Amino acid sequence: MTERSSADGPRVALVHDFLLDMRGAERVFLALCELFPDADLFTAIYDEHGTEGRFAGRTVHTSFLQALRPKARTFRPLLPLYPSAMEALDLRGYDLVISSSSAWAHGVIPDEGAVHVCYCHNPFRYAWNARDETLARRDPVSRAVLRMIFQRWRQWDWIAAQRVDAYIANSETTRRRIERFFGREATVLHPPVVTDRFAPGPVGDDYVVLSELMPHKHIDVAVRAFNMLGLPLTVVGNGPDERRLRRLAGPTIRFAGRVTDEQAAAILQSGRALVVTATEEFGIAAVEAQAAGRPVIALREGGVRETLIDGITGAFYDEQDPAVLAAVVRRFDALAADPQACVDNARRFDVAHFRHGVRAIVDAALDEREARGARTRPSRRARGLAWQS
């Protein structure tokens, strides 16, 4: 289904935190872009090359931070500036704003009378659910500075959340965090997964990790576990934790770096099982592995509890401990998992379900805004959305 607007119809703005590479959140935003092909895009910073040209040809508005030309490896030192950058984006004249937010995109300020729906991947983790873990890794001086920044950020974040008309959460985990941190209700709509990109095929010997290599992903647990097991593990992805992980890795661990979508599909298809060590809010890679007919071995936390059928499409381990993970790998017969059962489970999260859900939630938000007696002109224009199959 596709929404189109005309010169006399509703104006739609799609907002994302940053567009520097193509990870899970960016793939969700891409699905929103496909759903609203005439919408203008807004983001703090944009790198056409880093996003593989996926947003080329669209009107992309950026913030004042774009002048600094940050890349995926260099944007993090600018974190304190992003709230101001998002608030400065000019959304005047747009009737419907849909933000895709892992941190600050929900803080944009739409036109008065516009409807703002936020698809929330997670409240900003470093200021909320991962605050203590983040501070513990810092020296005393930077810890004190960050503590003050996070406190200010939490205040800004809560205020920004009260301006949103409707929240969509990517999982039950995120829904509970939105309620706890922002005091807002949210509707759960799982991210879209293009399941037809994957298909079962011949299976090799390697287990697979597919993730951004960040400390909070705990990839070191998998590396240490497979060092103990002496089994082959392919680590796909890049990030600031890569150097440390390479130092930990034994001879059976291979680092594939960043790969194309086609290469990732082939690696998942041939892997014995995908290993997930992070507490993912949803975890698109776990669904993609099942779409490729392969099971998943995952920490029993976060969104994977909603996407994995224990004992059928994978297995859980219960403690962030290499020995515990190694024991589950030994016990779980990955080759005995039924590829068709994995594929069938993954289809629950196909992109068609996402499109239908977005339409229903947006329509409900527009109806609620009109019922509250909001200014009528923008709402009536937004009610002109022409949903098409």
Secondary structure, DSSP 8 states (H G I E B T S, - for coil): -EEE--TTS--EEEEES-BSS-SHHHHHHHHHHHHSTT-EEEES-B-TTTTTTTTTTS-EE--GGGGG---TTTSGGGGGGHHHHHHTS--TT-SEEEEEESSSGGG----TT-EEEEEES-S-TTTTTTHHHHHHTS-HHHHHHHHHHHHHHHHHHHHHHHT-SEEEESSHHHHHHIIIII---EEE----B-GGG-------S-EEEES---GGGTHHHHHHHHHHHT--EEEE---TTHHHHHHH--TTEEEEES--HHHHHHHHHH-S-EEE-S--SS-HHHHHHHHTT--EEEES-TTHHHH--BTTTEEEE-SS-HHHHHHHHHHS-GGGS-HHHHHHHHGGGBHHHHHHHHHHHHHHHHHHHHHTT--HHHHHHHTT-EEE-
